[in-house]
Amino acid sequence: MQGTPDEQLQGFTLQVYPNPVGTEAQLRVKLTGTPNGKTAQATLINSIGQEVARRDVPLTGALAPVSFDTRPLSPGVYLLRLSGAGLHATRRIVIE
């Protein structure tokens, strides 16, 4: 899923991989850009709108990727929502 026109990434680039992802894998979320010392949140939401996982995404230093363990999640379509620190983006994630 490409970004939507209302996304606000403040000069960052959002990568979510692999997608689709298996139920025995790690979903990685990576932002690239100039660190600003703030923290954003990446939230994984299931198809009925329930938050199933949340990770802080530090926008400092080397901007290392954060991971979501997919083992406890059922196969299906999820939304990954990035918010905070002036950022707003949503990506569609498929767990097989």
N, C-alpha and C positions, 0 to 999 in steps of 0.2 A: 504494500500500500504506500503510495506516495504521500507526501505531506499535503495538508489542506491549506487553502489560502489564509485561514485565520491562525495559522501557526506562528508562534513567536519563539525563535531560537536564539535571538540576541547574538548572532554571528557564530553560533555553534553548529556542528553537523551531528545529527543523530543517526547512529547505526544500531540495528537490532539484528542479531544473528545467533544461530541459524534460524531461518524462518521459511518453511515449517520446521518445527523442532520435535524430536521424539520424546516419549514419556520417560526415558531413562537418560536424559541429557541436561545440559545447562543452557538456559537462554541468557545471552549476554547483551547488555545495553551499554553502549559507549558513546560518549560525547567527545568531539574533537573541536578545538578552538582555543582561544586565549583564556586561561584560568582567571576567575574573578574573585576567588576567595569565598564564595557563597556555597550553599547546598541546595540542590533540587531533590524532588522525590519522584521515583518511578513506581507506579502502582499498576499491578496486574488485576484486571477485572474480568469475571466470567460472563457467560452469555445472559445471565439473569441479573447482572448489575452488582454482584457481590464482590467486594475486594477480597482477593485470595492471597495476595502478597504485596509487600511494600519494601522498597530499599531506598536508603539515602544515596544520592549521587553527588559526591563532593566535587565541586568545581575549582579544585585547587591542585597544585603540583602537576603531576604527569597525566591527570585525568584517566585513571585506570578504569577499565570496564567493571560494572557490577553484574552479578549473576543471580538468576532465579533458578532454583532446583525444580524441575518439572516432574519429578517422581511422584509427589503427592497429588498431582493434578490429573483430572480426567481429560481424555482427548476431546478436542473441540476448538471453537473459536473464542479468543480472548482479546481484550483491548489492553494495550500498554499505554498508560497516560503519564506523561512527564509534566511536572508542574513545579512552581516555586522559582525563586531567584529571577523573576521576569521571564521565565520560560513556560511555554504551553505547547504541547504536541501530543498527538495520539497516533498509535500504529496498531494495525490488526495483526494478531499473532495466531498461528495455527499450531496446535499441539496434536500430534498424530499418535 
